[in-house]
Amino acid sequence: MPGSGKSFAAKRELLNVFLATNDKILMIDPMGEYTSLAKRLGGQVIEISPDSSHHINPLDIKLTENSDENPLALKADFILSLMELVVGGKDGLQPVERTVIDRCTRLVYREVLQNPDTAPMPILQDLYELLNQQPESEAKRLAVALEIYCSGSLNVFNHRTNVDTENRIVCIDLKKLGSGLRTIAMHITNELTWATVDDNFRRGIFTWCYYDEAHMLLRDTLTASYFVTIWKMLRKKACVPSALTQNVKDFLASKEIENILENTDFIVMLSQAQGDRQILAKQLGISEHQLSYVTHSNSGEGLLFFGNTTIPFVDRFPNNTEIYRLLTTRPEDLARTEAVCREGA
């Protein structure tokens, strides 16, 4: 539930990872709650917004030799799921539309595949123009849906990538995006996350990834399926991915979530609403006594699930420290910090 300490718990673990290891840390931050901590730790904050100079190209592709994955096939899945978000609608993409998108995906990367060292990386505008060139009427529908993201008011992602992910701490801040574009942005940052983790793995570096508001990636069938695919691959690449959400019903409504839960050995559960408690009890086999620890519990109290072990916990963190001020997102704490800063100024 709001105020139970979800973001605080995640940032508390993140800080522990920073201090106790040399691992890299990636944060997908839809609400701008991690930027202060990232900056304090000397990390890079990538702000994606209409007025930002930071850009991520969703059509970036890395053609790596000796890879277990087919980069073009994986990219085709990504573009299909991206176009499903772009087109919208309860029925998603139709079979002809999927065929057209798959064809255009192969065409848009043809030059890069032939000349990987010299050919420019395609952008959404290139995909849009290819769709317009196809004979099917469905292709024109797809092009019209994509137009606003190329030459319209939502052209945030119609640029080549110009951000550096070499920093040990990278936070992708999506706070200034509208809710609709934020979902698309989270999906696109999956690609950047995967490429970064894959690079780290090849260099023998472990990575920790934090997806806040993860339920946003599970609302559409193709998007959810792609997120699960990425999740599984991250775990194979020396990465510890963490999904955070307070929307349990939305999260568990996705059929794909079972694939994530079945491959999850560690869960932190904080205070839950009554309806969510019942859903979680059935999904995770929680007893009535155990449920009492997430019923009207205070901030920082709940249950830890580790393998077959379930234990209650209470986390009392001193609130008069700089670390606390970096970790908290409680409005009263933020107001108090702002007042102290004004007095100091």
ABEGO torsion letter per residue (X at the ends): XBGAGAAAAAAAAAAAAAAABABBBBBBBAAGAAAAAAAAAGBBBBBBBAABABBBBAABBBBBBGBABBAAAAAAAAAAAAAAAAAEEAAEBBAAAAAAAAAAAAAAAAAAAABAAABBBBBAAAAAAAAAABABAAAAAAAAAAAAAAABAAAAAABBBABBAABABBBBBAAABBAAAAAAAAAAAAAAAAAAAAAAAAAGBBBBBBBBGAAAAAABAAAAAAAAAAAAAAAAAGBBBBBBBABAAAAAABAAAAAAAAABABBBBBBBBAAAAAAAAAAAGBBAAAAAAABGBBBGBEBBBBEABBBBBBBBBBAABAAAAAABABAAAAAAAAAAAAAAX
